[in-house]
Amino acid sequence: MKIKQVEELVGITKKNIRFYEEQGLLNVKRAENGYREYSLDDVKRLQEIRLLRKLSISIDEMRQMFVGEKSLRSCLEYQVEEMERQKKNLLQVQAFCEELLDAEISLEKLDAPSCLERMEQLEKEGTNFMDVRKTDVHKKKIMGAALGGGIMVLLMATLLIFMIWCSLTEPVPIGVLLFMTAAPVVVIIGVVAALVGRVKEIKGGEEDEASKY
């Protein structure tokens, strides 16, 4: 079957199916014409990948599992241990927040240096508070993409307005005007479509997440 059918069957995007192939998690055979031909085994493997990713099992662990270097049990046991660590960490952060709540401190009376000193001590003991740099990275990427796309759209819109203004001062045949204005319009549509796609990719594509594994 073709990749479009697999995409609909499994619920994984075409781009991520290709990504999993590149990562060695999927070995798709090719037909005589050179096109990929996905089998029911490939569909089953992709369903397994989707399930394991939802359990936060990494690409590297899945790769080892699929070649027999690791078992499903060992990967799940590691995930349970990791979740226990995360749960303990969340409880410690929650306790810190509750201390501030119980003290009923207003913003004006908040002793930020003292709180930060306490947090640094907790971090040395293993507690992980939010890393603002990591949290804001996607926001920065989206803002960068929006800025670049916005500048291009603005330039094309300015060019379009200039062409229409010129045609009003010095009339040109309607066919020529349509041809001249079509290019900026096509570029604007293309930029907006690319920007939408880029934002979706930044927000959750496996490709962006792969660097964490």
ABEGO torsion letter per residue (X at the ends): XBAAAAAAAAGBBAAAAAAAAAAGABBBBBBAAGBBBBBAAAAAAAAAAAAAAAAGBBAAAAAAAAAGABBAAAAAAAAAAAAAAAAAAAAAAAAAAAAAAAAGBBAAABBAAAAAAAAAAAAAAGBBBBBAAAAAAAAAAAAAAAAAAAAAAAAAAAAAAAAAAAAAABBBBAAAAAAAAAAAAAAAAAAAAAAAAAAAAAAABAAAAAAAX
